[in-house]
Amino acid sequence: MAFEETKLETLSYLEDPLDFLKETEKIISLFFPQFDFSLIRSVFADIAKLFLGKYPGYRPCNTRYHELNHTMHCLVVMARIMHGALLTGSFLEKSALIWD
């Protein structure tokens, strides 16, 4: 059997910002099924508005790398890292995701 190399772009091929949010919610729900996503959704909406220039006082982001898509990839990757840590026995409290 031939070894097939997994490439990062095949693990997180998403383009629509809402798809990133849905994927992140799906991952977090795997380890916190009753998680309240209201704060994450609010912050997500503000970040999207900021990058798109729809946030008061800001213009749209025009950088080629550190733009909305890259930021959304970081969100999903961080959720996947936390999920992997929990699968290997690490302890993670819900407060690590949301601060009161």
C-alpha positions in Angstrom: 0.0 0.0 0.0 1.4 3.4 -1.0 1.7 6.1 1.7 -0.3 9.2 0.9 0.9 12.4 2.4 -1.8 14.5 4.1 -1.4 18.2 3.3 -2.7 21.0 5.5 -4.7 22.6 2.7 -6.8 19.4 2.4 -7.6 19.4 6.1 -9.0 22.9 6.2 -10.2 23.8 2.8 -12.9 26.3 3.7 -13.5 29.7 2.1 -16.8 31.1 3.5 -16.2 32.6 7.0 -19.4 31.0 8.3 -18.1 27.6 7.3 -15.1 28.2 9.6 -17.5 29.1 12.4 -19.6 26.0 11.8 -16.5 23.7 11.7 -15.2 25.3 15.0 -18.6 24.8 16.7 -18.7 21.2 15.5 -15.2 20.5 17.0 -15.9 22.2 20.3 -19.3 20.4 20.6 -17.4 17.1 20.4 -15.9 17.8 23.9 -18.4 20.3 25.3 -21.8 19.2 23.9 -23.8 21.9 25.8 -21.3 24.8 25.0 -22.9 28.2 24.7 -21.5 29.7 21.5 -23.2 33.1 21.8 -20.0 35.0 22.8 -17.9 33.2 20.2 -20.5 34.1 17.5 -20.6 37.7 18.6 -16.8 38.0 18.5 -16.7 36.2 15.2 -19.2 38.7 13.7 -17.1 41.6 15.0 -13.9 40.2 13.5 -15.5 39.5 10.1 -16.9 43.1 10.1 -13.4 44.4 11.1 -11.6 42.7 8.2 -14.4 43.6 5.7 -14.2 47.3 6.6 -17.7 47.2 8.0 -16.6 47.9 11.6 -16.9 51.6 12.6 -13.6 53.5 12.0 -11.9 50.7 10.0 -11.2 50.1 6.4 -11.2 46.7 4.8 -8.0 44.6 5.3 -5.9 44.5 2.1 -3.0 42.4 3.2 -2.4 39.2 1.3 -1.5 36.8 4.2 -2.9 38.0 7.5 -6.4 38.5 6.2 -9.8 37.1 7.2 -9.2 33.7 5.6 -5.9 33.2 7.5 -7.5 34.3 10.7 -10.4 31.9 10.2 -7.9 29.0 9.5 -6.2 29.8 12.8 -9.6 29.5 14.6 -10.2 26.1 13.2 -6.7 24.9 13.8 -6.8 26.0 17.4 -10.1 24.1 17.9 -8.5 21.0 16.4 -5.4 21.3 18.6 -7.6 21.5 21.7 -9.6 18.5 20.5 -6.5 16.5 19.9 -5.1 17.4 23.3 -8.3 16.1 24.9 -8.2 12.9 22.9 -4.7 12.2 24.2 -5.8 12.7 27.9 -5.0 16.4 28.5 -7.4 18.2 30.7 -9.1 21.4 29.4 -11.7 23.4 31.3 -14.5 25.2 29.6 -13.1 28.4 31.1 -10.0 28.0 28.8 -12.3 28.9 25.9 -14.4 31.7 27.4 -13.4 34.1 30.2 -16.0 35.5 32.5 
